[in-house]
Amino acid sequence: MNDADSRSRARLVLPPGIAPEAFLDRMPDVVADFIRSACDLVTDEITGGDPRITAALDGLGEGVAVVVEKGEIVWMNDQLADHTPELLRLFSDAAAEAIAGFMEHPDVDNGESARMDFSHGNRHYAVICSPMPDDPTRRTVAALISDVTDLKQTELLVEEIDHAGGDLLDLDPDTINPLDVGARLRLVEDKVIRTIRTVIGFEHFEIRLVDRKNGQLELVMGSGMEPLSIGERLFASRTDNGISGRVATSGEAYLCGDTREDPLYVTGIPDALSSLTVPLKLRDRVVGVLNLESTDTDAFDERDQMLVELYGRYVAMAINILDMLVVERYTTNHSFSSTVLGELNQPLESITRNAAELRAGYVGDGPMAEKLDAIIASVESVRSRVLACTSGPQTILGTSDDESESIEDPMISGRRILVADDEETIRGAIKLLLEQRGAHVEAHTDGSGAIESLESGGAPFDLVISDVRMPDRNGYEVFRAAKNLDSDLPVILMTGFGYDPHHSIVRSSQEGLEAFLFKPFQVTLLIDEVHKALATSPSSSD
């Protein structure tokens, strides 16, 4: 370095007896690096000082000082001196506390530092203190103060998110077990809405899960978001499926600062101007996406992204637990069905065999023959009813033995009712039950046929009954098509053991669903719900 270069740099005058490199070696790295780049350290006294010193040190947080025992400040830069006496006192007290700790442990290595935190007004500060060299008693420190308000606020928000996440996973068996899947999801949804509004600070969001069979992003829950049009779908794909499709595929969050300039954006809320979409992960597997939207541009920043990604982990775990509970219930009932029928099989076989032998040896067609035939038929009825009670989705409980008998029912008689279910036994049983009561029933094997019939412009229906889980259009889409056609048209959804892979019940319940039934259900329950739905329909008063 030539003389001109040396004269062009500011000089920092150290207290007497302080070696420059030893001073820098004991400073926090960020401080030492800045001082090395900004100025020269000298140990000789310079009368009047160098006016460039203060300018060189202005970038060091909120100020830097040399402090001795009991918090006495022996040197500070101008930036620190500009603070209020109250803040300087708090700074001095923090440094004094650090010095006391160093003095109690004089064997502390050179270069170690201590951090002391304090608050002043609505601001938070950190004081980093490092022992000065050549002072074995550790009575002198270099102290740097920084405003860490943003960092502190982030730390507090992380703590709140962690607490809210723990609450989300607190699925107490006594609370959860009595609830059907719809009520369970609503319980979780209420907690998610509260956290996103009060902790993260936004109103509008949606959560979509990836269907592992076809990659479709199915809506689970949300607040204030516009539903996709009937037939419109999103998939986990980098192209042609909006931001959500890209995030679900890449596993990386996406900040959209201005929706008007981002070709990936797909409409979520009216007048949305920015969005934040993060992946929902279980370990390293993306199970869905959490999307937030705002009517302001650049409403989301990196801190929001960090918080939402953290909370998204808890959301993914909570939904996964609920899905496992549904699967457990489903498989447990199947297992129970096999066990019960296995235990009953021998005595039922014995009854059937003995009755058949008696019937074969009986001469004539008198009352005894009828009773033996009835015994054999009753045994088969026991088999089918046990299977129905435990297998559920394929059966309706309590159907009449005389399926051809008409039943007078003024509420149902003459009504046009649409039924959609891919299970032939369920579809046929409901059709028969309603036709026995005088209804005109149009039955469909899938959701597409039901929606086409609704939208065909033919004679209007008085009621729609649809299964949730169908191979093409799901129950929510049937519900949405019915309500788009006539907002007063009542709809009843059905699902086996509460299994709702598309979360149709939760979404449609928010939008006016009249009732939902969990298979296996009793005939009386079905008829009761049909009566209630028809009673609320405007056409019931015609």
N, C-alpha and C positions, 0 to 999 in steps of 0.2 A: 504494500500500500504506500503510495507516495504522499508527500506532505499535503498536497491539495485535497486528496481523498480523505486524509485524516482530519483536516480542518473542516470538511463538509459534513461530518457526522457529529451528532450531539454526544455530549459526554455526561456520564452519570457519576457523580462524586459519592464515594462510599464513606461511611464513618471511619475514623482513624483505626488502623490496625486490621482492617478487613481486606483480605486478598481477593482480587476480582474473580479469578476462576473458582476459588473456594466458595465465594459468595454464590456464583451461578450454579455450581454443582449441588448446592443445598436448596436451590429454589425448585419449585414445581416446574416440570419440563416446559409447560406452555409459557410460563413467565420467563424462564431462562432463554428460551428460543426467541421470544420477542425482543428481549433486551439485547441479545447478541446481534440481531438483525437491525436494530434501531439505533444503537448508540455504543459508545466506548465507555468502559469503566475505568475510573482513575481513583487513586487513593490519596493524592495530595489535595490539600485545601485550596480552593479557588475562590478568591474574594469576589463576592457578587454572584458567583455561580454562572451557569450557562443557560440562557433563556430557552435553548432548544431541549433541555432535559425534560421539562414539564410536557412539552409537546410529544416527546418520544414515549413518555409513560402514560399518556392519556388513554391509550388503548388497553391498558391492563385492568380489565374489569371495571370496578367502581373506584379503584385506587390501590396503592401499595404503600407500605410503611415498614419502618424498623421499630420494633417494640421491645421494651425491656421489662423486667420483673414488675409485677403489680399493674401492668397495662400502660406504663408510661410510654408515650410515643416520642421517640427521639428524632425521627425523620419521617416525613411523608411527602408524597407528590401533591401538586396543586389540585388534582382531581379529587383526591380524598379530602383535602382541606376545605373544599367547597361544600361538603355535606353539613347537615345540621349538627349542632352540638350533641343532640340526643342520639343520632346515629353513630357519631364518633365515640360516644360513651359506650354504646352497645358493642361497637367494634373493639374498643379497648378492653372491655370486659371479656369478650371472646378470646382475644389474644392472651390476656392474663390467665385465663383458664387453661389454655394450651401450654403456656410457659410453666404453670404449676405442675402440669402432667409431665412435662419434660424434666423438670427439676426432681420430681419423685423418681424418675427413671433416667438418671444421667448416662446410663450405658446405652441409651438409644443410639442407633447408628446415624452417622451423618447422612443427610439427604432424606431422612424420613420426614413425613409431614402429618399434621393432624388437622382434621376438618371440624369446625365449630359452626353451628347454624343458629340463626336468630331471626325473628320477624320484627318489622317496624312498620306500623300502619298496616296497609294491605300488601306489603312487599316482603319477600323472603330473601335472605342473604346467607352466603356461605363465606367463611373466613378460613383460608388455607394458611397454616403456619408451619415454617420450617426452621429448625435451630440454625443459628449463625455458626460459621466455622470458628475454630480456635477459641471456643468457649466451653470448656468441659463441664461447667456448671449448668449449662443450658438455660441461662437467664435472658438471652437475647434471641429474638426470632425475626425473620422476614415474613410479613403478613400481607396477603392479597385478599381483598374483599370483592365478591362478585354478586350481582343481582341474579338470583336463581328462581325468581318468581314463576316463570314459565315452566321451568323444570319441576319445581315443587308442585305446581298445579297439576302437571302431568302425573307426578308420583301419586298425588291424592286421587286423581281420576282412575289410575290403574288399580289402586286399592279398592275404590268403589266398584269398578268392573269385576275385580276378583271376588268381592263380597256378593255382588249380584249374581255372578256365575255360580258361586257356591249355593246361593238360594235357589237358583234354577235347577241344580242337581239334587236338591233336598227333596226327593220324591218319597215322602214318608209312606210306607206300605199301607198304614191305616187310612191314609187320605186317598191314595191312588187306587188301591185294589177295588173299592166299591164303584169306581167311576168307569163308564164306558170310554172307548177311545176318543170319541168326540169331546167329552168333558175333560179328559186328560190333556188333550191338545189345547183346549181353551184355557186350562189352568196355566200351561206353559206359555201360551200366547200372551196372556195378561201380564205375566212377569216380563216377557221380552218387550212388550209395548212400553211398560213402565220404565224399564232401564234405558231404552233408546230415547225416550222423551226426557227423562229427568237427569240421566247421567251423561249420555252422549249429546243430547240437546237437539234432536231432530224428530219430526213428526211422521214422515212418510217412509215406509219401508215394505219390503216383501222378502219372503224366504222361499226358495225353490230347492227341491231335492232332485237328485239325479236318479232316474229309473235305471237300475242296473241292467235291465233286459234290453232296453232300446235307446238309452241315453237321453230320454226326454226330461226336460226340467219342469217338474210338476210343482205348482204353487201349493205351499203348505199353510202359510199364514201371512198376514200383512195388515197394513193400515194405510188407507187413503190412496191406494194404487188402483189404476184402471185395469179391469180384467182384460185378457186377450179376447179377441173376437172368437166366436164359435168356429172351431176348425183350425184356428191359428195355434201353432205350437212352437216351443223353443226347445232346442237340443244342445247338448254339450258339444259344441263345434266351434272352431275358430272363425268360420265364415258363415255369413247369412243367418246368424242367430243372435245378433246384437252383442252387447257387452257381456251379458250374463253367460252366453254360450262360450265366449272366449275365456272368461275367468274360470268357468267350470272345466274347461279343457286344459288351460295352462297352469291353473293353481296359483295364479298371481293376481293380486288386487289391481283394480283399474280406477283411476281418478279421471273423471270427465269434467273439466272446468267449464265448458260451454257446450251444451247439447246441440246448439244450432250449428256448430262447426265440427261436430264429431260424427262421421258417417256410421259408426258402430251403434250409436244410441237408438234404442227402440222406446217408443212412448210408454211412460209409466204413470205419471201424474200430469194433469193439465198444467200447462205453462211451466214445466220443469226446465230449469236452465243449467243445472249441474247434478252430478250423481257420483256416488261412491259404491263400488261393487267389490266385495271380498269373497274369497272361497271359504266354504265351511269344510273343515278337515277333521278326519279321524285318523290320527297318526299322519301318514303321508298320502292318504287317499282322500280325494275331493268327493264329498257326498252331496254338495249343493252349493248355493250362493246366497249371500245376504246383500241386498241392494237397498241403498238409501238415496233419496232424491230431495232436491230443494228447488224453490222458485227463484233463488239467487244464483248468480254466476260465481264460480270459485268458492262455493260455500264450504267445501271440505278441504282439509289439509292433511299433511303426513301424520300429525298427531291423531286426527280422527281415524285415519286408516289403521294406525297401530291399535287404537282402542277397539275399533270394530272387529279387527281381525282377532284380537284376544277374546272378545266376547263371543265371536263366531265359533271358537273352539268349544265353549261351554254349550252354545246352542246345539251344535252338532252332537255332542255327547248326550244332551238331554233328549233330543228327538230319537237318537239311536236307542236309548234306554226304553222309551215308549214303544218303539217298533218291536224291540225284543220282547216286551211284555205281551204285545198282541200276538206275536208268533208263538210265545210260550203257551198262551191261553189256547190258541188254535191247535197246536200239536198235543197239548195235554188232554184236550177233549177227545181227540182222535185216539190217543193211547187209552184213555178211560173207556171209550166205546169198545175197543177190542178186548180189554180186560173184563168188562162187565158181560159182554156177550160170550166170552170164553168160559166164564164161571157159570153162566146160565145155560150153556149149550147142552150139557149132559142131562140135567133134569128136564129141560124142554123137549129134548129128543126122546126121553123116556115117556113123557106124557103123550107126545105125538104118536110114538110107536104103539103104545098100549091102546090108545083110542082107535088107531087105524086097524089094529088086530080085532078089537071088539066090533068095529064097524064092518069088517070083512066077514066076520062070523055071524053077524046079525041077519036074520031072515025077515024081510019085509021093509017097508018104508014108513014105519010108525014114528011116534015122538022120540023114541030112543035113538033112532038113526039121525034125526035132526039134532039131537043134543050132542051126539058124538061128532057130527060134522061141525057143530058150533065150537066144540072143544078144540078140534084141530085148527079151525080158523082163528080162534082166540090165541093159541100158541104162536101162530105166525104173526098175529097182531102185536103180541108182546115183543117179538124179535124186532119188528119194524119200528115200534115206538121207542124201544131202548136205543136203537140205532139213530132214530131221529133226534132224541133228546141230547145225544152226545156228539153226533156228527154235524148237526145244525144246518149248514148252508144248503143242503139238498131237500129239506123237508119243512112243512108247516105242521105244527102240533094241533091236535084236537079236531082233525077233519072228520066229517060225518061218515059213518059206515054206509049210509045210503046216499051215494053221490048224485043220484038223479032226482032227489026230492027237492021241490021248489019251496022257497022260503019267502014269506011276505015281508017286504022291507020297503016301505014308501020312500025312505030317504035315498035308497040306491036305485030303485026301480026306474027304468027309463033313462038313466044317466049314461053318457058316453065316457068310457074310461080307457085310457091307454096304459098298457103294461109292457115293460121292457125288462127282460132277464134272459141271460144266455143259458141258465139252468132250466131244462125242459120240465122237470118235475115241479119246480117252484112256479114257473110261468103258467103251466097247465093248471096247477092247483088254485092259484089266484084267479085265473080266468073262470074256472068252474065255480068257485065260491061266489064270485060276483054275478055270474050269469044265473046261478040259482036264485039270486035275489033280484033278478030282473034287469041287470045292467047290460048295456051293449059294449062288449069288450073287444078292443083291437090289441092283439098281442104281437110283440116283436122280439126276435132273438138277439138283437144287438142295439146299441145306441144310435147307430147311423140310420137304421130303419125308422126308429122312433122319432128322430129329429126330422127326417124327410117327411114323415107323416104330419108332424106338427106344422111344418113350413109349407105344406102342399096347398093350403088354402081351402081344404075341404071343410066338412061340418066340424064345428068347434068341439073340443073335449071339455068335460066337466072336472076331470081329475087325471093326473099323471102319476103312475107308480113305477119307479125305476130302481133296478139294482145299481149299486155303486161300481162294482168290479166287472166290467165287460171288456172284451178283447179289442174293441175299437174306440168308440166314444164313451167316455166315463160318465158316471152319474151326474157330476157337476155340469157337464156340457148339455146333458138332457134337461136338467133343471134350468140352466141359463137360456136354452132355446125356448122352453115353455114360458118363462117369465118375459123374454123379449117379445114373444107373441102376444101375451096377455099377462100383465103384472098381477092380476087377481086370480089367475089359474092356479089352483092348489097342487102341490107336488109332495109326494111321499117318497123318500129314499130308503133303500134296504141294504144291509150288509151282513156278511156272515161273521158272527162272533165279534163284531165291531171292527172287522178288518177293512180299512179304508185307504188303499195304497195311493190314491190320488187326493186324499184329504177333501173329498167332495162334501162330506157332511159339515165340516168346519166352515168351509167357504160359503156353502149354500145356507147354512144356519144364520150367518151374518147378513144374508140378503133376503130373508123371508121364507125359508123352508118351513112348511107346515108341520112335518113330523118325520122321524126316521125310526126304522125298525131294525132290531138286531136279530138275525136268524140264529137259532130257530125261534119263531114266535108263535103264540097261540092264535087260532082262528079268531077268537073273541077280541084279541088285541088288534088284529088287522081290521076287523069290522068296526071296532070303536074308533080307530084313527081315521078310517074312511068316512065315518059319520061326522067326526069333528071337522075334517077337511071340507066336506061338502057343505056343512052348515055355515062355514065362513065364506063360502063362495057366493058372489052376488047373484048367481043364477039360481041359488036355492030359494030366493025370495020371489022368483018369477012365477 
